[in-house]
Amino acid sequence: MSRPLTCAIAILCSTLTFAGAAEPDGPRLPEPDPARLARLRDLKSNEGITLGKANVVGDFNDTARKFELHKNGPQGRDYSIKMVWMPDRQRPIFCGANHGVPHRLNDVWEFDLPSLTWNLLYAPDNNRDYTGLGKDPSDVEFKDGIFITRRGGPAIIGHTWWGITYDPKLKALLFMNTWVTERKKAAALLGGDPGKLDPGPPFWAFYPETRRWEFIKSTPPAPTAPFGGMLEYVPDLGGSIWHVNNWQMQQTWLFDSTTRAWKPLKPNGGGKEFELQSPEPEQVSYYDPKRKLVIVQRQTSTFHFDPAANQWRKVLTREKGSEEVPHAHDAFSPMYHHPSSGHGLLLDYKTNTLWAYNPDAIKWTKLKPAGDPMPDGAKRLVYVDPVQDVLVVIKGTTVWAYRYSAP
C-alpha cells in the first residue's frame, strides 16, 4: 500500500475516532480542519510544515488561569520535556514540573494532532515551591504516609526527566515522581507524624480516561528513586523498566503492572559489567518493538538493552563535541521511535538539530529538513505521531510537523 493511501486511511480513522468526541467530564474537542489534514497527508519526505496555532481547551481553574495555561498550553518545562504516546487514545500525554519558575504544577495534558488541540486532563492543584508545599498548602493532606491533594493529585511534584511511560494494560501514565521536598518538615507542618512517611518510591499513575491520579504503594523489594532515571514500558517483559546507573543505585528494575510488584532484573550479572555497559542518569530512550530493544542515548554514547538476553551494551561512543553523534540530555534532546522507518529521531534544542538513528547500522545521521523552518527555543515539546507518520514540534501553541523517511 502506498504511503499517501496509508496516511489518508490513518488520518481518516483517527478523525472518526477522536475528533469532536466528547471527553469524560471535559470539553468537546474541535473538529479537524480538512485542509490541514490534506497538508499533513501530502507532506513529502524530509519536509516540514507549520500547521498553525493549537486550540487550548479544558476546565481551567484559578491556578491554571493565573499562569495563563488557558492561553499557552503547558509548554516544555526545564527537565520535563518527555511526551508519551497513548496507543488507545492515539495521542501523547504530558506532565511534569518546572525547576521553580514560573511554577511547579501537577497538571496533565494530552495533544490531539487532527484537531490541533491541547486538552487539559487535570487542572493543577496549588503551586508548589522548590523544597516545600508552596505558599498555600491548604489543599494538601498527609494521608497513609504520602502527601496528596484533596483532589487526589500528587502534592509533591518533580521533574519527569525521562521517568515517565505509558502502560497500555493499565491504560495509565506511570511517573517516578521524585523530588527534593523536605518531607519530614512538610509532614510536621500538616500535623502528621514524620515517622510514618511511606518508605517506598514515589511512584504515581495517571488515568486519562477518568482524569485521576493514583499513588502506587510498593512492598519490598522496591527500587530507590534517584534523579534523572529512565522509565520505559517494555511489552516483552510485561511491564516497565526503571533504570539508574550511578552511586545512588546501580540496577534495572521491572514493574509488573498486573501484580503491581517490583523485581530487580540484574542485567549483565550486575557489578562492573553493568556499570560499564549501561547508561548513567539523564539519558533519553525509546523502545523498538521490531528489534525488541530499548535504545538509549546519553551524552555522546549510544546503548542497547536486550530484554530477552537481559543485557545492556554500549554500542557507540564518541568524544564530546563530535559531529558524528548528537549530544543527548533529558533537559534538551527528546528522542522517540519512528515506527514506519524503524529509526529513532532526536532533536537537540541547543543546536536546533534533528538527528536520525539507524540501530542496525549503529549510525547517527544529521538531518536538514526542507520546507517551513522548525520552531526553536528551550520550551518546545516534541513527539512522534505514528498515526499521522510525522514528528511534531510544538512551541507554545505553534505546531510544526515533519515527515521522515529512511534513506
C-alpha positions as CSV (number, residue, x, y, z in Angstrom):
1,M,0.0,0.0,0.0
2,S,1.4,3.4,-0.9
3,R,2.4,6.0,1.7
4,P,-0.2,8.6,0.7
5,L,-3.0,6.0,0.8
6,T,-1.8,4.6,4.1
7,C,-1.6,8.1,5.6
8,A,-5.0,9.0,4.3
9,I,-6.6,6.0,5.9
10,A,-4.8,6.6,9.2
11,I,-5.9,10.2,9.3
12,L,-9.5,9.3,8.4
13,C,-9.6,6.6,11.1
14,S,-8.1,9.0,13.7
15,T,-10.5,11.7,12.7
16,L,-13.5,9.4,13.0
17,T,-12.4,8.0,16.4
18,F,-11.3,11.1,18.2
19,A,-12.1,14.4,16.6
20,G,-15.1,16.1,18.0
21,A,-15.6,13.3,20.6
22,A,-16.9,14.3,24.0
23,E,-14.3,13.8,26.6
24,P,-15.4,12.3,30.0
25,D,-16.1,15.3,32.3
26,G,-14.3,17.6,29.9
27,P,-14.8,19.7,26.8
28,R,-15.6,18.6,23.3
29,L,-12.5,18.8,21.0
30,P,-12.8,21.0,17.9
31,E,-13.4,19.3,14.6
32,P,-10.3,18.8,12.4
33,D,-9.7,21.1,9.5
34,P,-9.9,19.0,6.3
35,A,-7.4,21.4,4.6
36,R,-4.9,20.9,7.4
37,L,-5.3,17.2,7.2
38,A,-4.7,17.3,3.5
39,R,-1.5,19.2,4.0
40,L,-0.3,16.6,6.5
41,R,-1.2,13.8,4.1
42,D,0.7,15.5,1.3
43,L,3.9,16.1,3.2
44,K,6.9,14.9,1.3
45,S,9.9,13.0,2.7
46,N,12.3,15.3,4.7
47,E,9.8,18.2,4.6
48,G,8.5,20.2,7.5
49,I,5.3,22.3,7.6
50,T,3.9,24.8,10.1
51,L,0.3,23.7,10.7
52,G,-0.8,26.8,12.7
53,K,-1.8,27.6,16.2
54,A,-3.2,25.0,18.5
55,N,-6.5,25.3,20.4
56,V,-6.3,25.1,24.2
57,V,-9.2,23.5,25.9
58,G,-10.0,22.3,29.4
59,D,-11.7,23.1,32.7
60,F,-9.3,25.7,33.8
61,N,-9.2,26.6,37.5
62,D,-7.8,29.7,39.1
63,T,-4.3,28.3,39.3
64,A,-4.3,27.4,35.6
65,R,-5.5,30.9,34.6
66,K,-3.0,32.6,36.9
67,F,-0.2,31.1,34.9
68,E,-2.0,31.5,31.6
69,L,-2.2,27.8,30.8
70,H,-5.5,28.5,29.1
71,K,-3.7,30.7,26.6
72,N,-0.3,28.9,26.1
73,G,-0.9,25.3,27.0
74,P,1.7,23.5,29.1
75,Q,5.0,24.3,27.2
76,G,8.2,22.5,27.9
77,R,9.4,22.6,31.5
78,D,13.1,22.6,32.1
79,Y,13.8,18.9,32.9
80,S,10.2,17.9,31.9
81,I,10.1,17.6,28.1
82,K,9.1,13.9,27.5
83,M,5.8,13.2,25.9
84,V,4.4,9.7,25.9
85,W,2.3,8.1,23.2
86,M,-1.0,6.5,24.3
87,P,-2.0,3.9,21.7
88,D,-5.5,3.5,22.9
89,R,-6.2,7.3,22.7
90,Q,-3.9,7.9,19.7
91,R,-2.5,10.9,21.4
92,P,0.6,11.8,23.5
93,I,0.3,12.7,27.2
94,F,2.4,15.2,29.1
95,C,3.1,16.3,32.7
96,G,5.9,17.4,35.0
97,A,7.2,20.4,36.9
98,N,9.5,23.3,36.1
99,H,12.6,23.9,38.2
100,G,10.6,26.5,40.0
101,V,9.9,29.4,37.7
102,P,7.3,30.4,36.8
103,H,5.5,27.5,38.6
104,R,5.6,23.9,39.9
105,L,2.3,22.3,38.9
106,N,0.8,18.8,38.8
107,D,-1.4,19.4,35.7
108,V,-1.7,16.8,33.0
109,W,-2.3,17.3,29.3
110,E,-2.8,15.5,26.0
111,F,-2.3,16.8,22.5
112,D,-4.6,15.9,19.6
113,L,-3.0,16.5,16.2
114,P,-6.0,16.0,13.9
115,S,-7.9,18.9,15.7
116,L,-4.7,20.7,16.7
117,T,-5.7,20.9,20.3
118,W,-4.1,20.9,23.7
119,N,-6.5,19.2,26.1
120,L,-6.1,19.8,29.9
121,L,-6.9,16.4,31.5
122,Y,-6.2,17.5,35.1
123,A,-6.2,21.1,36.2
124,P,-3.3,22.0,38.6
125,D,-3.6,22.0,42.3
126,N,-1.9,24.9,44.2
127,N,1.5,25.9,43.1
128,R,4.5,24.4,45.0
129,D,7.9,25.8,45.8
130,Y,11.3,24.2,45.4
131,T,11.6,22.3,48.7
132,G,8.2,22.6,50.2
133,L,4.5,22.6,49.6
134,G,4.3,26.2,48.4
135,K,2.7,29.4,49.8
136,D,-0.7,27.7,50.2
137,P,-0.6,24.1,51.3
138,S,-4.3,24.2,52.3
139,D,-5.2,21.7,49.6
140,V,-2.7,19.1,50.9
141,E,-3.3,16.2,53.2
142,F,-0.7,13.8,54.8
143,K,-2.6,10.5,54.5
144,D,-1.3,7.0,54.7
145,G,2.3,8.2,54.6
146,I,2.0,10.2,51.5
147,F,1.3,13.9,50.5
148,I,-1.8,14.0,48.4
149,T,-4.1,16.9,47.4
150,R,-7.8,16.9,48.3
151,R,-8.5,16.2,44.6
152,G,-6.2,13.1,44.7
153,G,-3.2,14.5,42.9
154,P,0.5,14.4,44.0
155,A,1.2,17.2,46.4
156,I,4.9,16.9,45.7
157,I,5.6,17.2,42.0
158,G,9.0,16.6,40.4
159,H,10.6,16.8,37.0
160,T,9.9,13.9,34.8
161,W,13.4,13.7,33.4
162,W,12.9,10.5,31.3
163,G,11.0,8.9,34.1
164,I,7.5,8.6,32.6
165,T,6.0,6.0,30.4
166,Y,2.5,4.7,29.4
167,D,1.3,1.2,30.4
168,P,-1.3,0.0,27.9
169,K,-2.5,-2.7,30.2
170,L,-3.3,-0.2,33.0
171,K,-4.2,2.5,30.4
172,A,-2.2,4.8,32.6
173,L,0.7,7.2,32.6
174,L,3.4,6.0,35.1
175,F,5.6,8.5,36.7
176,M,8.6,8.1,39.1
177,N,7.8,11.4,40.8
178,T,11.0,12.0,42.8
179,W,11.8,15.5,44.2
180,V,13.8,17.3,47.0
181,T,10.8,18.4,49.1
182,E,11.7,18.3,52.8
183,R,9.1,15.6,53.6
184,K,9.7,15.4,57.4
185,K,9.1,19.2,57.7
186,A,6.1,19.0,55.4
187,A,4.6,16.2,57.5
188,A,5.0,18.1,60.7
189,L,3.6,21.3,59.1
190,L,0.4,19.3,58.3
191,G,0.2,17.9,61.8
192,G,1.4,14.5,60.8
193,D,4.0,12.1,62.2
194,P,7.2,12.2,60.1
195,G,7.9,8.7,61.3
196,K,5.0,7.4,59.3
197,L,6.3,8.6,55.9
198,D,5.9,5.9,53.2
199,P,9.3,4.3,52.7
200,G,8.7,3.2,49.1
201,P,9.5,5.0,45.8
202,P,7.3,8.0,44.9
203,F,5.5,6.1,42.1
204,W,2.3,7.5,40.6
205,A,-0.2,6.6,37.9
206,F,-2.5,8.9,36.0
207,Y,-5.6,7.5,34.2
208,P,-6.6,9.8,31.3
209,E,-10.0,8.2,30.8
210,T,-11.1,9.1,34.3
211,R,-8.7,12.0,34.8
212,R,-7.4,10.8,38.1
213,W,-4.0,10.4,39.8
214,E,-3.2,7.3,42.0
215,F,-0.2,6.7,44.2
216,I,1.1,3.2,43.7
217,K,2.4,1.8,47.0
218,S,5.3,-0.6,46.8
219,T,6.2,-3.5,49.0
220,P,9.8,-4.7,49.3
221,P,11.7,-5.3,47.3
222,A,11.4,-2.0,45.6
223,P,13.9,0.4,43.9
224,T,15.1,3.8,45.1
225,A,14.3,6.9,43.1
226,P,17.3,9.0,42.2
227,F,17.0,12.0,39.9
228,G,17.3,11.5,36.2
229,G,16.3,7.9,35.9
230,M,14.7,6.2,32.9
231,L,11.2,4.6,32.9
232,E,10.2,2.7,29.7
233,Y,7.4,0.3,29.1
234,V,8.7,-3.0,27.6
235,P,6.0,-5.3,26.2
236,D,8.3,-8.3,26.1
237,L,8.7,-8.0,29.9
238,G,5.0,-7.3,30.6
239,G,5.8,-4.1,32.4
240,S,8.1,-1.0,32.7
241,I,11.8,-0.8,33.5
242,W,13.2,1.7,35.9
243,H,16.9,2.2,35.3
244,V,19.6,4.1,37.2
245,N,23.3,3.6,37.0
246,N,25.1,5.9,39.4
247,W,26.3,5.9,43.1
248,Q,22.7,6.1,44.3
249,M,21.5,3.0,42.5
250,Q,23.1,0.6,40.0
251,Q,20.2,-1.5,38.8
252,T,17.5,-2.0,36.3
253,W,14.1,-2.9,37.9
254,L,10.9,-4.2,36.4
255,F,7.5,-3.0,37.5
256,D,4.8,-5.6,36.6
257,S,1.5,-3.7,36.4
258,T,-0.5,-6.9,36.7
259,T,0.9,-7.9,40.1
260,R,2.0,-4.3,41.0
261,A,5.3,-5.7,42.1
262,W,8.9,-4.7,41.5
263,K,11.7,-7.1,40.6
264,P,15.4,-6.4,40.2
265,L,16.5,-7.7,36.7
266,K,20.2,-7.7,37.5
267,P,21.3,-7.3,33.8
268,N,24.9,-8.2,32.8
269,G,25.2,-10.0,36.1
270,G,25.4,-6.7,37.9
271,G,28.7,-5.3,39.2
272,K,31.4,-3.8,37.0
273,E,30.0,-5.0,33.7
274,F,26.6,-3.4,34.4
275,E,28.4,-0.1,35.4
276,L,30.4,0.0,32.2
277,Q,27.8,-1.1,29.7
278,S,24.7,0.7,30.8
279,P,23.8,4.5,30.7
280,E,24.2,6.9,33.6
281,P,21.2,9.2,34.5
282,E,19.8,12.0,32.4
283,Q,19.6,9.9,29.3
284,V,16.8,9.7,26.7
285,S,15.4,6.5,25.4
286,Y,12.7,4.6,23.4
287,Y,11.5,1.1,22.9
288,D,11.9,-0.5,19.4
289,P,9.2,-3.2,19.0
290,K,10.6,-4.7,15.8
291,R,14.1,-5.3,17.2
292,K,12.8,-5.7,20.7
293,L,15.4,-3.4,22.1
294,V,15.5,-0.3,24.3
295,I,17.6,2.3,22.6
296,V,19.3,4.9,24.8
297,Q,21.4,8.0,24.1
298,R,23.3,9.6,26.9
299,Q,25.6,12.5,26.1
300,T,27.7,11.1,23.1
301,S,27.2,7.4,23.8
302,T,24.6,5.0,22.5
303,F,23.3,2.0,24.4
304,H,21.0,-1.0,23.6
305,F,19.2,-3.0,26.2
306,D,18.1,-6.5,25.1
307,P,15.3,-7.7,27.4
308,A,15.5,-11.3,26.2
309,A,19.2,-11.5,27.0
310,N,18.8,-9.2,30.0
311,Q,21.9,-7.4,28.8
312,W,23.0,-3.8,28.4
313,R,25.5,-3.0,25.7
314,K,27.3,0.3,24.9
315,V,27.3,0.1,21.1
316,L,28.8,3.5,20.2
317,T,30.7,6.3,21.9
318,R,32.4,9.4,20.7
319,E,34.3,12.3,22.3
320,K,32.4,15.4,23.4
321,G,31.9,17.8,20.5
322,S,31.9,15.0,17.9
323,E,29.9,15.8,14.7
324,E,29.1,12.1,14.2
325,V,26.6,11.8,17.1
326,P,24.2,14.1,18.9
327,H,24.8,15.2,22.5
328,A,21.8,13.9,24.4
329,H,20.4,15.0,27.7
330,D,16.9,14.7,29.2
331,A,16.6,18.5,29.5
332,F,17.3,19.4,25.9
333,S,17.1,16.5,23.5
334,P,13.9,14.5,23.3
335,M,14.2,11.2,21.4
336,Y,11.5,8.9,20.1
337,H,10.9,5.8,17.9
338,H,9.7,6.4,14.4
339,P,7.7,3.2,13.6
340,S,7.5,3.4,9.8
341,S,11.2,3.7,9.3
342,G,12.3,1.7,12.4
343,H,14.7,4.5,13.3
344,G,15.0,6.9,16.2
345,L,14.6,10.6,15.9
346,L,16.3,13.1,18.3
347,L,16.0,16.9,18.4
348,D,18.9,18.8,20.1
349,Y,17.4,22.0,21.4
350,K,20.8,23.7,21.9
351,T,21.8,23.4,18.3
352,N,18.3,23.1,16.8
353,T,19.5,20.0,15.0
354,L,17.4,16.9,14.1
355,W,19.1,13.5,14.1
356,A,18.1,10.0,12.9
357,Y,19.5,6.8,14.4
358,N,19.7,3.5,12.5
359,P,20.0,0.7,15.1
360,D,21.1,-1.9,12.5
361,A,24.0,0.2,11.2
362,I,24.5,1.7,14.7
363,K,24.8,5.1,13.0
364,W,23.5,8.6,13.6
365,T,22.7,10.9,10.7
366,K,22.2,14.7,10.9
367,L,19.0,15.8,9.0
368,K,18.3,19.0,7.2
369,P,14.6,19.4,6.9
370,A,13.2,21.2,3.9
371,G,10.0,23.3,3.9
372,D,8.9,25.6,6.7
373,P,11.6,26.3,9.3
374,M,11.3,24.4,12.5
375,P,10.4,26.4,15.7
376,D,13.4,26.9,18.0
377,G,13.8,27.5,21.8
378,A,14.1,25.6,25.0
379,K,10.4,25.5,25.9
380,R,9.4,23.2,23.0
381,L,7.6,19.9,23.3
382,V,8.2,17.1,20.7
383,Y,6.8,13.7,19.9
384,V,6.4,11.2,17.1
385,D,2.8,10.6,15.9
386,P,2.7,7.1,14.4
387,V,-0.9,7.5,13.1
388,Q,0.0,10.6,11.0
389,D,3.6,9.4,10.5
390,V,5.2,12.7,11.5
391,L,7.5,14.2,14.1
392,V,5.6,17.0,15.8
393,V,7.3,20.0,17.4
394,I,5.2,22.4,19.5
395,K,6.4,25.8,20.7
396,G,3.7,27.3,22.9
397,T,0.7,26.8,20.6
398,T,2.6,26.8,17.2
399,V,2.7,23.4,15.7
400,W,5.2,22.1,13.2
401,A,5.2,18.6,11.6
402,Y,8.0,16.8,9.8
403,R,7.9,13.7,7.6
404,Y,11.0,11.4,7.9
405,S,11.8,8.5,5.6
406,A,14.8,6.3,6.0
407,P,17.4,6.8,3.2
